[in-house]
Amino acid sequence: MQTNSKTDNMQTLSECINKLVMDGYDVDFKIDEKGKLYSPRKEKSYSPEKVHIVNFFRFEGASDPDENAILYAIETDGGEKGTLTDAYGAYADAKVSKFIQMVEDISKKTPNPIPKPDPVMH
């Protein structure tokens, strides 16, 4: 997923989901009863090693802790692209948290990476 100025300005969970859907992340993944990522579209489950989290976004409710959420942009080895949403903190879903911890391929794309300083020559 490429990040641009529209992504930089996404302030709410729904704005972010809408942008991801427009970018092709249109599957609404869930965690199934066996603790695997489930695609309702293909009726298929994916183990953590078949999943790549290409980006994630954290949202904090200004006044309501119920609004604390994290959104994962996911691609599978099967070619599906979609999202998985979870609360965080006290309201986190234990199944989602456990699955995410098992995924080894997690990336966080930043819109403006901090440049590394040039080495100082003495």
Backbone hydrogen bonds, N-H to C=O, Kabsch-Sander energy under -0.5 kcal/mol:
donor,donor_aa,acceptor,acceptor_aa,energy
8,D,4,N,-2.3
9,N,5,S,-1.2
10,M,7,T,-1.6
11,Q,9,N,-0.5
16,C,12,T,-2.1
17,I,13,L,-2.7
18,N,14,S,-2.4
19,K,15,E,-2.0
20,L,16,C,-2.5
21,V,17,I,-2.6
22,M,18,N,-2.1
23,D,19,K,-1.5
24,G,21,V,-1.7
25,Y,20,L,-2.9
26,D,24,G,-1.6
26,D,81,K,-0.7
27,V,81,K,-1.5
29,F,27,V,-1.2
29,F,83,T,-1.8
30,K,38,Y,-1.8
32,D,30,K,-0.5
32,D,36,K,-3.0
35,G,32,D,-1.9
37,L,46,Y,-2.2
38,Y,30,K,-3.6
39,S,44,K,-3.2
43,E,39,S,-1.4
44,K,39,S,-1.3
46,Y,37,L,-3.1
50,K,47,S,-2.2
51,V,48,P,-1.5
52,H,75,E,-2.7
53,I,105,D,-2.8
54,V,52,H,-0.9
54,V,73,A,-2.0
55,N,73,A,-1.2
57,F,71,L,-2.4
59,F,69,A,-3.4
67,E,64,D,-2.3
68,N,65,P,-1.5
69,A,59,F,-2.2
69,A,67,E,-0.5
70,I,86,D,-3.3
71,L,57,F,-2.9
72,Y,84,L,-2.9
73,A,55,N,-2.9
74,I,72,Y,-0.6
74,I,82,G,-3.2
75,E,52,H,-2.7
76,T,80,E,-2.3
77,D,50,K,-2.4
79,G,76,T,-1.9
82,G,74,I,-2.5
83,T,27,V,-2.7
84,L,72,Y,-1.7
86,D,70,I,-2.4
88,Y,68,N,-0.8
91,Y,88,Y,-0.7
92,A,89,G,-1.6
94,A,92,A,-0.6
97,S,93,D,-2.6
98,K,94,A,-2.3
99,F,95,K,-2.1
100,I,96,V,-2.7
101,Q,97,S,-2.1
102,M,98,K,-1.0
102,M,99,F,-0.9
103,V,99,F,-0.9
103,V,100,I,-0.8
105,D,51,V,-0.5
106,I,104,E,-1.2
107,S,53,I,-2.6
110,T,108,K,-0.5
121,M,119,P,-0.5
